[in-house]
Amino acid sequence: MKIKRKVEIAVISDVHLGTYGCHAKQLLTYLNSIQPKKLILNGDIIDIWQFSKRYFPKSHLRVIKKIMDMSADGVEIIYVTGNHDEMLRKFSDMTIGNISIVDKAVLELDGKKAWIFHGDVFDVSIQNAKWLAKLGGYGYDLLILLNRLSNWVLEKLGKEKYSLSKKIKNSVKRAVKYISDFEQVASDLAIENGYDYVICGHIHQPKMVIKENKYGKTMYLNSGDWVENFTALEYQFKRWKVYNYSKDKLSPFYADEDIKDMEVKDLIAAITIVDQHAK
């Protein structure tokens, strides 16, 4: 029998469904392993920027179906919009059943306040040159494809897999500085506004660290992504932790059998038609 872990809150971001870089099967396995009261989708879940009718695999549809099923089973779903799914910002503050769409959220957690937003508001390249940011997104997708090919060769040779994109990010000084500046700006704003936690996504760098300045301190958290890091944030027993899929053993939770065996047309129908018990 599969025993799911109970968590009060789970936070995922930067899934990028609809792109080659998305690892939907790993995410589905994770979602099947937990029983949260709240699931926060902190932006860039569906990659509308790079959406293509030619590429939206069955595993990506399964993730959407799983989230819909969790909502129907009573899990509160908070969808915080990001830049790659900014089209959803037209529907901000809309609630459908247990699913709400917002641009940011504030939660009261055991006497402390958590400020949750995606983080693209800090990204100058997106605010001032959106076309350039989108072009960079396509280049990143190409890099992921090349990385998969190189890892296939490495695997055949019996060698360890390698992440080109992570290596580039960690070696380029400007990228390292950008990440550091992002964390500091988010933390300073949280301290200024009296938030005990600030929770972001966007930069694909999982993190949990106490940040201080002369005005006070806050805990900065980032849920990472499901392209490179396979990470999430979890809140339980009055504390946060960074969950890392790569360090867990979740083979029994690969997929719900009813979802696994469904055809694509049935998955689409299940997603677009509201279940009777969800009404």
N, C-alpha and C positions, 0 to 999 in steps of 0.2 A: 504493500500500500504506500502511495506517495504522501508524505507528510510535508505540507507547505509551511514555510517560515512565516510567522505573523510579524508584520511590521506596521507601525502606525502610519508612516509616510515613506513612499519611494519616489525618488526624483530621477528622471532620465531626460537627456537632451541630445540634440545633434545626431539623430538616427539617420536622417537623410534617405528616407524611403524613396525609391524611384531612381537611385543612383547605383553605379557599380560598386562604390565603396561601402555601401550599407551591408552590415552583417546581421540580416534579419533573423536567421535561424538561431544564432546565439542569443539575441534579444528575446525571441519567443521562448527559448529554454528558460531564461531568467524569469520572465513574467509568469511562466507556469510554476516556478518554484516558490513564489511568494504569495502572501495573502494580505495585501495592504488595506488600510481604511481609506487612505488617500493615495492617488497616483498623480504626480505632477509631471506634465510633459512640458519641459522648459525650452521650447522653441526648436525649430528646424527638424521637426519630426517627419513631415512630408516635404520633400525638396521640390517645391513648385517652380523654382527658378529653372531647374534642369529637367523638369518633368517631360517625359516622352512616352507616347502611346506604344512605342516599340519596345520599351523596357520597363516593365513593372511585374516582376516575377511573382509566382504563387506564394513564396515565403513572405514577401512584402505585404500581400493581401492578408495573409494569416495574422500578421502583427496587428493590422487594423481590426480584423475580426476579433482577436483576443481582447483588445482594449474595449471594444463595444460590448463583448460578453462580460468583462469585469464590471463595466458600468451597469449593465442589466442585473448583475448579481449584487449590486448595492455599493460598489466601490465609487467614491467620489473622484471624478476625473477633472483636473484643472489643466486646461491647455493654455499655456503662456506662449504667445506668438513670438516668432523669431524673424530674422531677415529672409531666410529661404522660404518661409511660409507666411510672409507678410501680407499676402492676399487675404488671410483670415482676419486681419486687423479691421476689415470692413464689418466684421461680426463681433467685435469686442463687446464684452459685457452681456453677451447672449448666453442663455442657459437652456439646454435641451435635456430633460431628464436629470441624470447625475453628471452630465458633462457641461462645463462652463468654459467659455473662451474669454481670456483676458490678456491685456498687455503687460500687466504686472500684478502681483498678489502680495498681501501681507497676512501672515498667519500668527495667531497667538499660541505659543507652545510652552505649556507649563510655566506661565508667568513671564515668558520672554517673547520678543517680537522677531519674526523672520521676514525679510524683504526678498522677494523672488522676482527676477526678471531675466530675460535672455542675455542681454549685454551688448547687442549690436549698436545701441545708442552711443557707445563710446568709440565706435569704429568710424574714423574720418573717411576712409576709402569708400564705405558704403553710403554715408550721408552725402558726400560731395561728388562721387564718381561711381554711381551704381553699376554702370555698364562695365567699368573696369573690374569691379568686384565680381560680377557675374562671369566675365571672361576668365578671371582667376579660378573661379569654381570649376569651370570646364577643364582647365589645366590640371587642377587637383584631381579630378576624376580620371584623366588620362594617366597621371602619375600612379594612381591606385591600380589601374589596369596593368601598367608596366611592372608594378610591384608584385602583383599576383603571378605574372609570368615568371619573374625572377625567382619567386618563392617556390613555384612549381618545379623549376630546375634544381634549386637548392635541396628541396625535399627528395627528389629523385637521386641526388648525389649523397643523401644521408646527412645533410648539413642543416644547421639551425636557420629558421626563417628570419627575415630581416625587414624592417620598416623603413623604406626610403624617406617617406614624408616626415616621420618622427626624427630621423637623423638630420634632415635638412633643417627642420624647425629648431632642433637643439643646438645646431652648429652655427646658425646665422645669428649674428649679434643683434641685428635689428629685430628679429623675431623674438629673441629672448627678452630684449628691452620692452617690446610691445606687450608681452605677456605680463611682465613685472609692472608696467605702467597701468595696465588694465586692472590688475588685482588691487593696486594702490588706490586708484581713482574710485573703484567700487567700494572699497573699505572706508575711505575718507568720507564719502557721501553717506554711507550707512551710519558711521559714528556721528556725523553732523545731524542726522535725523533720528538718532536714538534707537537704532535697530541693533539687536544683539547678534543677529545672523544676517549675512547677505549671501544669497544663493544665485549663481549665474551658470550659464553654459557658454556657447559661442566660440570660445578659443580652444576647445577640445583638449583641455589640460585639467585632469582631475586633481582636486586640491582640497585640503582642509587645514587651515592655519589661522592662528590668532594674529590679528593685525592691530597695531597700536599707533596712535599719534598723541600729540600733547592734549587733545580734547577727550580722549578716552580709548576704548578698544571695542573690537567686534570680531566675530569669527567669520572669515571668508571661506565659502565653499563653492566648488565647481564640480558639476556632475560628469564632466568629461564627454565621452561620445561613444557611439557604437560603429565607428569606422576604423579606429586604430586601437583605442584603449579598452573598450567593452566594460565601461564602468557606470555606476549609479551612486546616488546618495540614499541612505536609509536613516530614518529617525525612529528610535525605539528606546524605551526606558530613560527618557529625558536626555538622550545624547545622540549625536550624529556619527556616522561612519561612512567612509568611502568603500563601496562594494566593488570588488574586482573579479569579473567573470573568469579570467585566466587562472585565478588562484582557487577556484571553486570546482567541485566535482558534481556536475548536475546532469549526468547522462540519463537518469530515470525520468527527467522532466523534459525530454526532447520536444515533445509536442502533445497537445491534447489530441486524442485519437479521432474525435469527431471533426476537428479542424484539419488534421493531417490527411485524412482520406477524402476531403471535399474537392470537387473539381473547381476550376477557376470561375466558371459561370455561377456555380452555387455559392462560392465565396463572395462574389460581387453582389449577388442577390441578397445574401445574408447581411452584408454591410449596409446596403441601401434601403432595406426594409426593416423598420423598427419592430423588434420582437414584442409580442403581445404582453409578456410579463414585465416589460420595461415601461409600459404605459402607466 
